Amino acid sequence: QVQLVESGGGLVQDGGSLRLSCAASGIIFRNYNMNWYRQAPGKQRELVARITSSDRLRYADSVQGRFTISRDNAKNTVYQQMNSLKPEDTAVYYCNGRNDWSLNEYWGQGTQVTVSS
């Protein structure tokens, strides 16, 4: 059984901070590229941050400098620190894991982030 479970979402004010966590089980976590996606109602799901199995980082331009993705392989957990949050960051944030060799892909259930103006 594979599970990705997000936590840490909530309601914050414009300019506030939030830290998301995604705890993985049922996979060899260190072999997976881990990603954070988000989707607002009526909009396309977009990749916001990625940390690969070899710790290479990638960010969407819209969050560069404000969001930080990290991972702790000993805890099978990926994090996303979100600072200077804006109302346009409001979305459901999803944790995603991909293995390039097995082509396995898994998704969490999502956690709501709401930034008030």
C-alpha positions as CSV (number, residue, x, y, z in Angstrom):
1,Q,0.0,0.0,0.0
2,V,1.3,3.4,-1.0
3,Q,0.3,6.6,0.7
4,L,1.3,10.2,0.4
5,V,-0.3,12.2,3.1
6,E,-0.2,16.0,3.1
7,S,-0.6,18.2,6.1
8,G,0.0,21.8,7.1
9,G,-2.5,23.6,4.9
10,G,-4.8,26.3,6.3
11,L,-5.8,29.9,6.2
12,V,-3.2,32.6,6.4
13,Q,-3.1,36.3,5.8
14,D,-1.4,38.0,2.8
15,G,2.3,38.0,3.5
16,G,2.1,35.1,5.9
17,S,3.9,31.8,5.9
18,L,3.0,28.1,5.9
19,R,4.9,24.9,6.0
20,L,3.5,21.9,4.1
21,S,4.6,18.3,4.8
22,C,4.0,15.1,2.8
23,A,4.7,11.8,4.5
24,A,5.2,8.9,2.2
25,S,4.9,5.2,3.0
26,G,5.0,2.1,0.8
27,I,7.7,3.3,-1.5
28,I,11.5,3.4,-1.5
29,F,11.3,7.1,-0.8
30,R,15.0,8.0,-1.6
31,N,14.5,6.7,-5.2
32,Y,11.6,9.1,-6.0
33,N,11.5,12.5,-7.4
34,M,9.1,14.5,-5.1
35,N,7.0,17.3,-6.4
36,W,4.5,19.8,-5.1
37,Y,1.6,20.7,-7.5
38,R,-1.3,23.1,-6.9
39,Q,-4.6,23.6,-8.5
40,A,-7.0,26.5,-8.0
41,P,-10.7,26.1,-9.0
42,G,-11.1,26.6,-12.8
43,K,-7.3,26.6,-13.4
44,Q,-4.8,24.0,-14.6
45,R,-2.8,22.0,-12.2
46,E,0.7,23.4,-12.1
47,L,4.0,22.2,-10.8
48,V,5.3,24.6,-8.2
49,A,8.4,22.8,-6.9
50,R,10.5,19.6,-7.4
51,I,13.3,17.9,-5.5
52,T,14.8,14.9,-7.3
53,S,16.2,11.8,-5.8
54,S,19.6,13.4,-6.2
55,D,18.5,16.6,-4.5
56,R,18.2,18.8,-7.6
57,L,15.7,21.6,-7.3
58,R,13.2,23.2,-9.6
59,Y,10.7,26.0,-8.9
60,A,7.9,27.6,-10.9
61,D,8.8,31.2,-11.7
62,S,5.8,32.4,-9.7
63,V,7.1,31.0,-6.4
64,Q,10.9,31.4,-7.0
65,G,12.4,33.0,-3.9
66,R,9.3,32.5,-1.8
67,F,8.9,28.7,-1.6
68,T,11.5,26.2,-0.5
69,I,11.2,22.5,-1.1
70,S,13.3,20.0,0.9
71,R,13.3,16.4,1.8
72,D,14.3,14.2,4.7
73,N,14.9,10.7,3.4
74,A,15.3,9.3,7.0
75,K,11.7,10.4,7.7
76,N,10.3,9.7,4.2
77,T,9.0,13.2,4.1
78,V,9.1,16.1,1.7
79,Y,8.4,19.7,2.9
80,Q,7.5,22.9,1.3
81,Q,8.1,26.1,3.2
82,M,6.0,28.9,1.8
83,N,6.8,32.5,2.7
84,S,5.4,35.9,1.6
85,L,2.2,34.2,0.6
86,K,-0.1,36.0,-1.8
87,P,-3.9,35.6,-2.5
88,E,-3.0,34.1,-5.8
89,D,-1.2,31.2,-4.0
90,T,-4.6,30.0,-2.9
91,A,-5.1,26.5,-4.2
92,V,-5.2,22.9,-3.2
93,Y,-1.6,21.7,-2.9
94,Y,-0.8,18.1,-3.9
95,C,2.2,16.0,-3.1
96,N,3.4,13.8,-6.0
97,G,6.1,11.2,-6.2
98,R,7.6,9.7,-9.4
99,N,10.2,7.0,-10.1
100,D,11.8,7.3,-13.5
101,W,12.8,3.7,-13.8
102,S,9.6,1.9,-12.7
103,L,7.4,4.7,-14.1
104,N,5.4,4.6,-10.9
105,E,3.6,7.7,-9.9
106,Y,1.6,8.5,-6.7
107,W,-0.5,11.4,-5.5
108,G,-1.6,12.6,-2.2
109,Q,-5.1,13.7,-1.4
110,G,-4.3,17.4,-1.3
111,T,-4.3,20.1,1.3
112,Q,-6.1,23.4,1.0
113,V,-4.1,26.6,1.3
114,T,-6.1,29.9,1.5
115,V,-4.4,33.3,1.6
116,S,-6.7,36.1,2.5
117,S,-6.2,39.6,1.0
